[in-house]
Amino acid sequence: MIGVLSLQGAISEHANALNKLGVENKPILNQADLAGIDGLIIPGGESTAIKKLMTYNQLFPKIKELIQAGLPTFGTCAGMVLLSQPESFNMLKATVVRNGFGRQQQSFEESLHFDALADPFHAIFIRAPYLTDVSADINVLAKINDKAVAVSKDHVLATAFHPELTDDCRLHEYFIDHFVH
């Protein structure tokens, strides 16, 4: 069972991707919803709003505890920001640059190459962050120039882009196959 943090952002799109893969999932709105999940997706959206809503719903400390204890977690866009920020989940030792590629008008699409995927992945970047100064214990899965846009470490997968906004479910499948199972 994969939980999809359902406070703000591209929630239904992640659930749809999991449904296409036949993966049982449920929305996470409060602490009780965390019971029985095998993994967590933190969707794209606005990281400050998501963190404020997690705090308001008393989810932030429990989710932080679960992630730091090893809960497989996939963060996209704002999820990458939250996984990287020392004041948030502090799981990825790197410098996160919020809105690193520009504001809404600078949104773009890019074909990315992943060693783990046979064919390029069509990535959609919307007010996307990126990582620099990435520590040696983080696997950089995809870059644009010197900017890390997909990374993994232990039980955490993070992308600067929105795989949930495409019909390509390979990154969700990669998360399930390599992090959850």
Backbone bond lengths (Angstrom), bond angles and torsions (degrees), N, CA, C in turn:
res aa  C-N    CA-C-N  psi(-1)  N-CA   C-N-CA  omega(-1)  CA-C   N-CA-C  phi
1 M - - - 1.461 - - 1.527 108.55 -
2 I 1.316 115.49 123.05 1.455 121.03 178.24 1.525 108.98 -104.44
3 G 1.314 115.73 129.08 1.452 121.34 175.10 1.514 109.89 -89.43
4 V 1.317 116.21 139.08 1.460 121.97 174.95 1.521 106.63 -114.89
5 L 1.333 116.43 112.35 1.459 120.32 178.35 1.518 108.20 -56.16
6 S 1.324 116.87 119.46 1.465 121.66 -166.96 1.517 112.78 -118.85
7 L 1.320 115.69 51.42 1.458 120.63 -178.83 1.524 112.40 -103.76
8 Q 1.325 116.62 -34.60 1.460 121.44 -177.94 1.517 107.63 -169.40
9 G 1.311 118.03 145.57 1.450 121.28 175.03 1.520 113.66 109.21
10 A 1.330 115.30 -159.78 1.471 122.80 -173.64 1.523 110.91 -82.58
11 I 1.303 116.05 67.89 1.465 123.48 -173.13 1.529 111.54 -76.57
12 S 1.321 116.42 -57.01 1.470 119.85 -175.36 1.525 111.50 -64.22
13 E 1.329 117.60 -29.67 1.454 120.63 179.41 1.529 111.33 -65.99
14 H 1.330 117.13 -38.63 1.466 119.61 175.68 1.526 110.54 -67.28
15 A 1.323 116.29 -44.04 1.467 119.86 178.53 1.531 110.40 -60.13
16 N 1.334 117.27 -40.36 1.468 120.72 178.31 1.522 111.52 -62.77
17 A 1.347 117.30 -41.87 1.470 120.46 178.67 1.529 110.12 -62.26
18 L 1.323 117.08 -44.08 1.467 120.83 178.66 1.530 110.77 -64.41
19 N 1.323 116.33 -40.70 1.468 120.24 178.05 1.529 111.02 -61.24
20 K 1.337 117.54 -41.72 1.468 121.18 178.25 1.520 111.25 -59.89
21 L 1.331 116.29 -32.73 1.459 121.32 179.59 1.528 112.65 -85.05
22 G 1.336 116.30 -4.25 1.458 120.32 -178.29 1.521 112.93 75.05
23 V 1.344 116.83 25.31 1.464 122.14 -178.61 1.520 109.31 -97.95
24 E 1.320 114.97 122.86 1.454 120.41 178.12 1.529 109.60 -63.55
25 N 1.329 116.33 136.27 1.462 120.89 -178.15 1.514 110.56 -148.98
26 K 1.334 114.31 162.90 1.458 118.80 178.04 1.518 109.75 -151.33
27 P 1.337 116.13 153.63 1.460 119.85 177.70 1.531 110.58 -73.69
28 I 1.323 115.24 145.01 1.465 121.51 175.87 1.524 107.48 -110.28
29 L 1.321 115.54 111.03 1.465 121.85 -179.20 1.529 112.33 -118.58
30 N 1.338 116.19 -22.19 1.462 120.16 -179.31 1.530 109.03 -150.87
31 Q 1.322 116.49 174.94 1.467 120.33 -176.87 1.520 113.08 -59.71
32 A 1.307 117.72 -37.49 1.464 120.65 -178.56 1.536 111.21 -60.94
33 D 1.332 116.95 -31.83 1.466 120.95 -179.64 1.527 112.52 -66.64
34 L 1.323 117.68 -19.53 1.463 121.27 -178.33 1.530 112.77 -73.04
35 A 1.322 116.82 -17.95 1.462 120.70 -178.21 1.527 110.44 -62.82
36 G 1.309 116.11 130.57 1.455 121.73 173.41 1.512 116.43 81.49
37 I 1.340 118.74 6.61 1.465 117.65 179.02 1.533 110.09 -85.36
38 D 1.327 114.97 147.27 1.460 122.26 178.74 1.518 111.93 -102.21
39 G 1.324 116.88 -10.74 1.456 122.69 -179.75 1.519 108.68 -166.18
40 L 1.340 115.01 165.07 1.461 121.11 -176.74 1.518 109.43 -136.35
41 I 1.333 116.06 138.05 1.459 121.56 171.67 1.528 107.42 -111.80
42 I 1.339 114.66 128.71 1.467 121.45 174.30 1.523 105.25 -106.40
43 P 1.336 117.53 110.75 1.460 120.24 -171.24 1.524 113.35 -76.59
44 G 1.340 112.73 167.37 1.446 119.37 169.06 1.515 109.02 -68.43
45 G 1.291 115.41 158.37 1.454 123.42 -177.76 1.510 106.85 161.39
46 E 1.302 117.45 -134.68 1.465 121.43 177.86 1.521 107.70 -118.64
47 S 1.316 117.02 114.70 1.465 121.38 -170.51 1.530 113.09 -60.43
48 T 1.317 117.44 -39.05 1.470 119.59 179.72 1.525 110.22 -65.51
49 A 1.324 116.74 -42.90 1.471 120.28 179.10 1.525 110.73 -64.90
50 I 1.340 116.84 -42.84 1.469 119.87 179.87 1.525 110.40 -61.79
51 K 1.332 116.88 -44.30 1.467 119.82 -179.39 1.530 111.10 -64.80
52 K 1.326 117.28 -41.82 1.478 120.45 178.24 1.524 110.59 -62.35
53 L 1.331 117.41 -41.44 1.461 120.68 179.47 1.528 111.30 -69.14
54 M 1.341 117.35 -36.66 1.467 119.42 175.46 1.522 110.10 -62.95
55 T 1.318 116.93 -41.22 1.464 121.01 179.35 1.523 109.86 -66.24
56 Y 1.316 117.24 -45.68 1.470 121.95 179.93 1.529 111.17 -60.33
57 N 1.327 116.97 -40.33 1.473 121.81 -179.10 1.525 112.64 -87.21
58 Q 1.318 116.71 9.31 1.466 123.98 178.70 1.534 111.93 58.00
59 L 1.327 115.69 33.04 1.464 121.66 179.10 1.522 112.32 -96.00
60 F 1.333 117.23 -29.33 1.460 120.05 -170.69 1.525 113.55 -55.42
61 P 1.348 120.09 -53.24 1.467 117.68 -177.04 1.529 113.28 -64.22
62 K 1.325 117.99 -35.97 1.459 121.35 -179.13 1.526 111.22 -69.85
63 I 1.339 116.98 -43.34 1.464 119.66 178.39 1.517 110.04 -65.05
64 K 1.323 117.64 -41.92 1.468 120.55 178.14 1.527 110.62 -59.45
65 E 1.311 115.96 -44.16 1.469 121.24 178.49 1.529 110.85 -60.34
66 L 1.331 116.88 -45.24 1.471 121.04 -178.96 1.531 111.55 -65.39
67 I 1.328 116.78 -44.82 1.468 119.78 -179.66 1.524 109.88 -64.11
68 Q 1.321 116.92 -45.57 1.459 119.45 -178.90 1.528 112.14 -68.05
69 A 1.332 116.88 -20.94 1.469 121.11 176.84 1.528 112.68 -86.96
70 G 1.350 117.78 -4.83 1.461 119.82 175.16 1.511 117.19 117.67
71 L 1.330 119.74 7.67 1.463 120.77 178.45 1.527 109.41 -63.76
72 P 1.341 118.41 122.69 1.458 119.79 176.70 1.531 110.12 -56.97
73 T 1.336 115.72 128.67 1.458 121.19 -173.42 1.518 109.93 -136.82
74 F 1.339 115.20 134.68 1.463 123.21 177.82 1.518 107.08 -120.41
75 G 1.324 116.99 115.18 1.459 121.74 179.09 1.510 110.60 -112.16
76 T 1.336 116.58 129.26 1.458 120.96 177.97 1.524 109.10 -114.73
77 C 1.328 116.74 131.80 1.458 125.59 177.27 1.529 110.77 54.93
78 A 1.321 119.20 -99.50 1.469 120.50 177.63 1.524 110.77 -60.01
79 G 1.329 116.50 -31.98 1.458 120.26 176.16 1.515 111.79 -62.74
80 M 1.341 117.18 -37.90 1.462 121.06 175.65 1.526 110.14 -63.15
81 V 1.333 116.40 -42.20 1.464 120.66 178.99 1.520 109.87 -59.58
82 L 1.320 117.31 -49.89 1.463 121.56 -178.17 1.529 112.08 -63.70
83 L 1.324 117.47 -37.14 1.466 120.54 178.81 1.527 111.63 -70.28
84 S 1.328 117.44 -23.38 1.464 122.07 -176.17 1.526 114.00 -94.80
85 Q 1.308 117.40 -32.77 1.467 119.91 -174.54 1.524 111.84 -66.27
86 P 1.347 117.22 129.27 1.472 120.16 176.35 1.532 112.47 -57.45
87 E 1.326 117.43 -33.83 1.466 120.87 -178.81 1.531 112.48 -82.23
88 S 1.314 116.87 -3.92 1.465 120.69 176.40 1.525 108.76 -108.99
89 F 1.343 118.45 -113.27 1.465 120.28 -175.43 1.526 113.82 -89.15
90 N 1.333 117.25 -20.48 1.471 122.11 171.16 1.534 112.85 53.98
91 M 1.332 117.01 43.34 1.469 120.67 -178.00 1.523 113.37 -99.18
92 L 1.329 117.03 -22.46 1.460 121.37 -176.64 1.519 108.72 -118.73
93 K 1.314 116.14 109.41 1.467 121.02 -179.15 1.521 108.62 -77.39
94 A 1.319 115.32 95.99 1.456 123.59 -179.52 1.523 107.17 -164.21
95 T 1.306 115.44 166.42 1.462 119.72 173.31 1.515 107.58 -92.30
96 V 1.328 115.87 120.84 1.465 120.03 178.81 1.529 108.01 -96.46
97 V 1.331 115.29 131.11 1.459 121.74 178.10 1.523 106.93 -109.20
98 R 1.334 115.28 103.32 1.470 120.12 -179.83 1.526 109.69 -68.28
99 N 1.323 116.52 143.38 1.470 121.89 -177.94 1.529 110.27 50.45
100 G 1.322 115.81 37.43 1.457 121.55 -172.33 1.520 115.35 -61.24
101 F 1.312 117.09 -29.35 1.459 120.40 179.99 1.521 111.73 -96.52
102 G 1.320 117.47 4.12 1.461 121.39 179.27 1.522 111.95 117.39
103 R 1.302 114.34 -179.19 1.460 121.76 -178.19 1.535 110.32 -81.25
104 Q 1.300 116.09 -167.15 1.467 123.04 -176.45 1.524 112.04 -53.03
105 Q 1.327 117.98 -43.25 1.467 121.17 -176.14 1.530 112.60 -66.75
106 Q 1.327 116.71 -19.74 1.459 119.97 179.34 1.540 112.45 -94.37
107 S 1.314 117.06 12.25 1.466 120.36 176.81 1.526 108.59 -59.45
108 F 1.341 116.00 148.60 1.452 119.95 -176.58 1.520 110.19 -155.67
109 E 1.322 115.39 171.24 1.457 122.66 176.69 1.522 107.81 -123.17
110 E 1.330 115.48 145.21 1.465 120.93 -174.90 1.526 108.97 -146.05
111 S 1.306 116.25 142.77 1.455 121.30 174.41 1.526 107.54 -90.16
112 L 1.339 116.54 117.90 1.458 121.69 -176.17 1.520 111.05 -109.59
113 H 1.309 115.62 144.64 1.457 121.81 176.86 1.518 109.42 -102.89
114 F 1.328 115.46 128.90 1.462 123.56 176.40 1.512 107.63 -118.99
115 D 1.312 117.48 134.87 1.458 119.67 175.40 1.530 111.08 -60.64
116 A 1.328 116.71 -31.85 1.457 121.66 -175.28 1.536 113.17 -79.11
117 L 1.330 117.34 -12.37 1.461 120.75 -178.03 1.527 109.33 -116.54
118 A 1.303 116.74 137.82 1.460 120.97 -176.82 1.531 111.96 -65.68
119 D 1.307 116.93 -40.60 1.463 121.82 -176.38 1.521 110.18 -114.80
120 P 1.332 118.22 157.55 1.466 120.43 178.07 1.532 111.35 -58.08
121 F 1.309 114.85 155.12 1.468 121.63 178.63 1.524 107.87 -108.67
122 H 1.331 115.94 128.06 1.469 121.51 178.00 1.533 108.10 -79.91
123 A 1.332 116.68 108.00 1.467 121.83 -174.09 1.524 110.68 -103.95
124 I 1.331 114.86 138.16 1.462 122.27 178.83 1.533 107.72 -109.72
125 F 1.326 115.81 119.63 1.468 122.89 -178.34 1.523 109.04 -108.00
126 I 1.339 116.19 118.95 1.461 121.94 178.95 1.527 107.44 -126.97
127 R 1.323 117.03 112.23 1.481 121.90 -176.11 1.532 109.33 46.48
128 A 1.298 115.68 44.15 1.461 121.88 -168.02 1.526 113.31 -76.30
129 P 1.326 115.52 144.18 1.457 120.33 171.18 1.531 109.31 -84.00
130 Y 1.303 115.90 176.64 1.456 121.99 165.08 1.514 107.69 -151.33
131 L 1.320 116.06 168.16 1.462 121.82 -179.65 1.524 109.97 -114.39
132 T 1.324 115.62 140.17 1.462 122.66 170.69 1.520 107.31 -128.44
133 D 1.299 116.79 174.88 1.470 121.47 179.20 1.531 110.85 48.89
134 V 1.308 115.39 45.04 1.460 122.16 -176.61 1.531 109.25 -73.02
135 S 1.329 116.41 128.75 1.469 120.47 -179.47 1.525 110.47 -67.04
136 A 1.331 115.21 156.89 1.460 121.61 -174.86 1.531 113.66 -64.65
137 D 1.339 117.92 -19.29 1.465 120.14 -178.79 1.526 113.66 -86.41
138 I 1.323 116.70 4.14 1.463 122.05 178.48 1.521 108.79 -103.54
139 N 1.329 116.37 133.17 1.463 121.86 175.01 1.519 109.01 -86.23
140 V 1.311 117.58 117.96 1.461 120.90 175.29 1.521 106.85 -86.33
141 L 1.320 116.39 116.45 1.462 122.53 -175.51 1.522 112.56 -92.26
142 A 1.352 116.56 -28.81 1.465 120.89 178.94 1.521 108.73 -155.74
143 K 1.338 114.54 145.32 1.466 121.59 179.89 1.522 109.87 -134.85
144 I 1.306 114.73 155.58 1.460 122.53 164.39 1.521 104.34 -120.85
145 N 1.327 115.42 111.95 1.460 122.12 -170.96 1.522 108.23 55.97
146 D 1.315 118.82 -122.55 1.470 121.02 -179.21 1.526 112.39 -98.51
147 K 1.311 117.05 12.03 1.462 122.50 -175.67 1.527 110.23 -100.67
148 A 1.330 117.26 119.57 1.465 121.27 177.68 1.528 109.12 -74.68
149 V 1.335 116.40 125.62 1.463 120.93 -178.41 1.526 112.84 -119.68
150 A 1.331 117.32 -4.48 1.469 122.21 172.47 1.523 106.77 -150.88
151 V 1.334 115.44 127.85 1.464 120.61 -176.67 1.524 109.95 -142.58
152 S 1.331 114.41 161.68 1.453 119.79 172.09 1.522 108.64 -143.32
153 K 1.305 114.28 154.22 1.460 121.20 174.59 1.524 106.97 -156.70
154 D 1.315 115.34 122.26 1.461 120.60 179.17 1.524 110.46 51.84
155 H 1.322 118.12 -109.76 1.469 123.41 -175.07 1.531 113.22 -102.52
156 V 1.351 116.90 14.40 1.461 121.65 -175.16 1.530 110.54 -118.79
157 L 1.331 115.67 133.81 1.455 124.29 173.83 1.526 106.49 -122.86
158 A 1.338 117.26 135.02 1.461 119.84 -179.92 1.517 110.14 -142.33
159 T 1.342 115.20 138.26 1.461 121.11 175.73 1.525 109.23 -127.40
160 A 1.334 115.51 146.73 1.461 121.40 177.33 1.524 110.87 -80.77
161 F 1.300 116.12 -14.29 1.464 122.50 -175.39 1.521 110.40 -109.66
162 H 1.320 115.36 -177.25 1.469 123.11 -173.15 1.532 111.12 -113.05
163 P 1.332 119.05 84.42 1.467 118.84 177.80 1.518 112.25 -65.29
164 E 1.310 117.31 -23.10 1.464 121.60 -179.14 1.530 112.73 -69.88
165 L 1.334 117.57 -14.02 1.466 120.77 -179.26 1.530 112.61 -91.51
166 T 1.330 116.11 4.94 1.466 120.50 176.38 1.532 108.53 -113.83
167 D 1.319 115.55 171.95 1.471 120.10 174.95 1.520 111.35 -86.94
168 D 1.330 116.74 -0.83 1.459 123.35 -177.28 1.532 109.25 -87.93
169 C 1.304 116.84 111.34 1.472 121.85 -176.98 1.520 113.08 -96.41
170 R 1.335 117.69 11.83 1.469 119.77 -173.67 1.530 113.58 -63.57
171 L 1.314 119.69 -33.44 1.466 119.34 179.01 1.528 111.29 -74.05
172 H 1.320 117.43 -35.07 1.464 119.56 173.40 1.527 109.73 -63.78
173 E 1.332 115.85 -42.88 1.460 120.68 178.20 1.531 110.52 -63.68
174 Y 1.334 117.34 -40.60 1.463 122.38 177.22 1.532 110.17 -60.05
175 F 1.334 116.40 -43.46 1.467 120.67 177.43 1.526 110.63 -59.85
176 I 1.323 116.84 -48.34 1.468 120.79 -178.54 1.535 109.94 -62.67
177 D 1.319 117.30 -48.23 1.461 121.90 -174.52 1.538 113.89 -70.33
178 H 1.321 117.63 -36.77 1.463 120.82 -172.20 1.526 114.46 -103.19
179 F 1.308 118.05 -16.28 1.459 120.03 -175.49 1.528 112.44 -118.57
180 V 1.337 116.02 -37.96 1.472 119.42 -175.51 1.511 111.17 -89.31
181 H 1.312 119.58 -42.24 1.473 122.04 -175.80 1.508 111.78 -94.26
